[in-house]
């Protein structure tokens, strides 16, 4: 079986409003020549183009998928929200929630983005693909059931996971979120449930400012099924790998999932305009390989990566290619042109040791030592 790669040209056509970075255009905010919001099609289109140029795409089972149905959407989002979103989309577009603008047809594009993730998750759960990558856009991990934010209009991963549950293809799922921003939407959806373990590794108090604390461990039946690992700015490859080794891996093993899904953001990359981390393409390749080993050991290799953030048009394609090459167990490489630069920019020994001490405290608090 091949690695699935789900993408659709229409997702590159999603557009936002009049912004400069995350600031609305106004009396003192001049428009950007290069566009508006940092969540723009080029990071994703250039990743797909790089897969074409290296030849890796030819090794993948590349395809589109139908849009998520109303039934699938309603398992996560209330009818009133979907109706408001669809009506605004049909009447020319607008903005819902916080920093989630869209143009005419935005609802149709968002449901297609969710459909890509849904198809990837279901087909892997069915055993039709070895594993899969969904190049979803707009992203989804910030979207709560009735409140879109952080460029996310529908929670793509939750829609896919709930469809897998509805078809009885899985009973227990782990969602690992290594996007540099806290996965507050996915956390909120599963906070009181025991059948989904949510793990978010993120830059502390980057976005959202008021979520992502380690103390938020879940509630009710979901008590203990939510793990937040907030990291200080400036963390690089060594810290991320230590978190994966000492926190994520043991937690996943204890949970024993039927399926692992990764909210795969590349905005912890060193050149991202919306974060201050120092990860490289090697970091994402290594984290993908580690997650594959856990999936192989626990759930017959059933693993899906769903594209989330990452806003460096130049660097995201190399990070994404490294992850997908690893996922496909391919020999085709796109050499990281900034690898040497990043090796010289990693945190110093004192900072790394201090963060390692914080990780030890989290490990002890979780009972993973």
PyMOL commands that set and color helices and strands:
alter all, ss='L'
color gray80, all
select helices_A, chain A and resi 9-13+41-54+56-59+70-74+79-90+106-125+156-166+184-190+220-222+237-255+281-298+316-327+339-343+349-366
alter helices_A, ss='H'
color red, helices_A
select strands_A, chain A and resi 3-6+19-20+23-24+61-63+93-95+101-103+131-134+173-177+196-203+226-231+259-264+303-307
alter strands_A, ss='S'
color yellow, strands_A
deselect
rebuild
show_as cartoon
